[in-house]
């Protein structure tokens, strides 16, 4: 996830840049020609809407690894559109093919995005702006079953967004999640510093250690996983790492973090922090890592983020977003934590663990 295309879109000249970035992301992922054409179309539609209806915004393109989407083992491209525009009054109508909107409202072309994307979700509030997330994966052969994890009574899914400082090509932040039976493990890493060297640390954590170690040792608790990651990161600058693990069969959430990874957990409409322990994974690992436990309910929500978000940031009381793709929730958190007048001052990542929606929608 450390390769990032983060493009400010203030006028029509940037629409082509967004399309080219989407094509480059597909090439890096190895997507086929049809999937690449779909990603280019979605990126163009979202960028055009930002110019026409939202007075500008930004497009963030991330690569999704084998464990970063609901379809495990299938890499792809995630395209996120964020704006502080007027919002959409009628989201359901805007998602219909051929729908057009008044000049004051975002929405044209969203039906196309919904139809073309492997996953598409959108959150919009009048006067607050809109966030849209589209994921493009390889086309399935005709008749092939739709991939996706099993559903459990207290099931969960994860997603997120990664951005870079000053629109740089690489981010020192990364996240990954893995499902093993009824256990879901979410990891977020913030490599020390920012840019290429920091990305090296977080990439090692996520791609080499997290993916391989989590698959190999999925039954280990978060503190033990952190110790395994400490060994894997000794050749890098090191990273702050947070690990959350949900046992869906018992509804028990466990969290352990080392460094400045911050976590906020909501249940029964009450938010509380989960505290990481001082230290650096790969450099200065603490003698003990406290493990915190919580009960996971159908209305629970977990937000992990790097320290680029303001230190006093706290989720607003109206951050509900239940039923939305976790990446949408993560993007709303990131968007509302900063603005053009108050940009975030480091690589930034937000990862979210959320319940499966009752209707099983993507």
N, C-alpha and C positions, 0 to 999 in steps of 0.2 A: 504493500500500500504506500510505500514511500515516494513513488513517482507520482507527481501531482500536476495537473493542468488547471490553474486557477486564473480565470480570465475576467477582468472587469468589463462589463458591457454597458457603455454609456451612449453609443451611437451605432449606426448601421455598419460602420466600417469594421466593427469587431465581430459581426456575425460570421464572416468568412473565417476569422481566426478560431472561433469556437468549432466550426465544422472541421477545419483542418486538425484541431486538437483531438476531436472525437475520432477521426480517422487514424491519427497517430496512436491513440490509446488502443484502438482495435488491433492495429498492426503489432503493437507490443504484446498484446494478449494472445495473438494468433487467431483472431476471429475470422470466419469465412467472409466471402465477398458480400453475401446477402445480409449478414449481421452487421457488417461494416456500413453498408448503405443505409440500413435502418438506424444505426447510431448517428450517422451524419444527418439524417432527416430529423430525428428527434432533437439533436443539438441545435439544428438550424431553427426549428419551430420554437424551442424554448428561448433562444437568444433573441429571435425576432419579437417575441412577445415582450421581453424585457424592454426593448427599445420603444415599441409602439404603445404599450399600455402601462408600464410601470416606472417610466422615467429612469430606466437603467437598473442595473443590479449586477450580479456576478454568476458565472457558471463555473462549477468545480467538477472536475472529472477525476475519478479515482479508479484504480484497477482493483477488482474484487478477486481475491484468491480463492482457492478451492473450498475454504471453510468460512468465507465472509458473507455468504448469502444463504437463503433457505434451501437452495439446491446444492447440497454438498458435493464436492468433487467437480464442480463446473465453474471454471473461471469466467470472468466477464468484465464489462465496463459499466461503471456507475456514473451517471450524469445528473448533477444537482443544480437546480436553478434557485437563486435566493434573491428576494427583493423586499424593499420597504414601501412598495407601491400601494395603490388604493385597494387592492384585494379583489376578490370575486364574490359577488352577491349570491350567485346560485352556482355552486360547484358542480352539481349533478348535470345541469344544463350545459355548462361549459365543457364537460367531458364528452358530449355528444359529437360525433363526426359532422362536420359542416357547420357547427355552431359559430356564429360571429358575435362580437360584443361591441358595446358602446366604447367610445374612445377613452372613457375613464376607467375601464375595467379590463384586467388581464383575462385571457381565456382562449383567443383564437388559436386553432391548431392543436389544442390539448386532446381532442378526440383521436387525432392521428397518433399522438404520442402514446396514448393508452393502447391503441390497437397494435402499434409496431413493437412496443417494448415487451421484454420478457416479464418485467415487473414494473408497474407504474403506480405512484401514489402522490397525492397532493394535499396540502393543508393551506387554507387561506382564510383570513379574517379581514373584513372590510376595515380599512383604516390602519391595518397592521402589516399587510403585505402577504406574500405568497411564497411557499416553498414547494418545489416539485422534484421528485426523485424518479429517475428512469434507469433501469438496469437492462443491459443487452447481453445475452448469452448466445452461444451457438444454437442454430436452429436444430430442433429435434427431427429425426427421420419420421416420415408419416407413420402414424400408429404407435409410436413410441410413447410410453407412459410419462406423464409429467413428473420430474424429480421433485423430491421434497421430503422433509423429515416426518416421522410419525407424529401424530397428535396425541397428547396426554391430557388428562383432565385439568391439570394446572400448567399446561405447556407454555413454552416461551420461545421467543426468537430474538435475534440480535442484529444490529446494524449500526452504521456510524458514518462519519465523514472526517477526512483528513485534509488540512490546508497547510500552506507553507508561508513563511515570512516574506513579505514584499513580493508575492507572486513568483517565488523561486521554483525551479524545476523539481527540487527534492524537499521532502519534509523529514524532520527527525522524529516525527510521531508516527505511530502505526497501531493498528488493532487487528485482532483475529478472534474468531470464535469457532468452537468445535462441539459437535454433539456426539455423545457416545451413549447409546441406549437412552435412558431417562435422565442423563446428566448433561447439562449444557455449561460449558466453560467459556467465559469471555475474558480476554486479556487486552490491556491497553498499555503501550510502552511509549515513553518520551525519552529519546536519546539525548544525552547531555549536549547543550548548545543547540544549533540549528544548522540546516544545510546538509551538504554531502557527508561530512564526518558523523554528524548526529544521525543522519539517515542510515549510515552503516551500522550503528549500534541498534537502532530500532528494527531495521530489516533483519539483522541477525537474530534479534529476539523473536520476531514474529514469524518470518519465513523459515528460518533454520530451526530455532529452538521451539517456538510455540507450536507450530504446525506438527513438526515431527515428534516433539516430546509429548504434546497433548494427545496425539493419536497413540503413542506408545505407552503413555502413563496416564490415561484419561481418568483412572480411578483414584489418583493421588489427590490429596487435599491441596488447596491453594498455597499454603506455606511451603509444602514440599516441592510443588511445581516451581515456586520462586527460587528455591535452592538449586534446582536443576538448571534454571535459566541463568543463575549466577555463574555457574561453571561455563555455560555456553558463551557468556558475554565477556569473559576475562580478556579476550584479545581486542576488545573495542573500548571506547571511552566509558561505556557503561550507560545505564538507563534507569529511569524511574519506571516501575512496573506495578500495575494493579491487576489482580486476578479475582474474578467473581465466579462462583460455581453454584449452579442451581440443581438440586436433586428434584426433578419433577415428580417423582413417585411419592416423596414425603413433603414437598412444598417447603424445603429448607434451603435458604440462601446463605452461602458462606463467602466472606471477603477477606483478603489479605493484600496489603500493598506495602511497597518499599519505595521511599522517595516522595516526590511531590505530586503523585497521582491523586486526584480528588474524586470522591464518590458521594453521591446523594441518593438516598433510597426513600421512596414514597410508598406508604401503605395506609389505607383508611384515611386518605386525604391529608396525611401528615408527613412532612419531609424531615429527614434527619441525616446528618453526615455520617459516613463511615470513614474512619481515620486510618491513613497510611503511616507506617513507621519510618523514622528518619533512616537514610542510608542510600546506597547506590548499588543496584544489581550489576554485578560484574566487577565491582571495585571495593566497596565498603559495605559488606552485607552484615546486618545486625545479628547478634547472638540469638535473639528470639524474635519471631514475627507474630504479633497478636492476630488471632483469628476471630472474626466477628460473625455472629450468626443472626439471621432474621427469618421471620416467617413470610413466605411468598404467598400472596393472595391473588385472586383474579384481577384486582385493581392495582397491583403493585407495579412499580416502575423503578429501574435502576439507571442512573446516569453516571458514567465515568468520564473524566475529562482531564486534559493536561493543564499545567499551571498557567497557560497563556490566557485563559479566561480570567477576568478580574478576580482578585483574591476575595472580595466580598460578594461575589456572584452567588445568588441563591435562586433556585427555581421559583418562578412566579406561581401564585396559587392557582392561576388559570391554565397552567401547563398540564392539561389533561392528555389529549392526543391518544387516548386509548383507542385501539382499533386501527391506528395508522402504522405504516411501516416504521420500524425503529430508526431507520436512516432519516426519515422525515422528522421525527422528534429530535434527533441529534442535530440536524441542519437548522431547525427552528431555534434550538438552544444556542448554537454558534452564531446565527444571524442576530439574535436579540442581545447577545453579549457584547457586540461591537457595532460600529457604524462607520461611514466614510469620515465622519468628524472625529471618531474615537476608534481608530483601527487597533486590532490586536497586535501585540508587539513580539510575537514569537510564532513558531510553528504551532498549530493548534489541532487537537483531535478531540472528538466527542464520540463516545460509544454508548449505546443504549440496549438494555435488556428489557423486553416488554412481553406481556402475555400474548398468546395467540388470540386473535379476535374470535368471538363466538361463532361467526359464520365461516371461518377458515380462509378469509380473503387474503390475497398476497400482500 
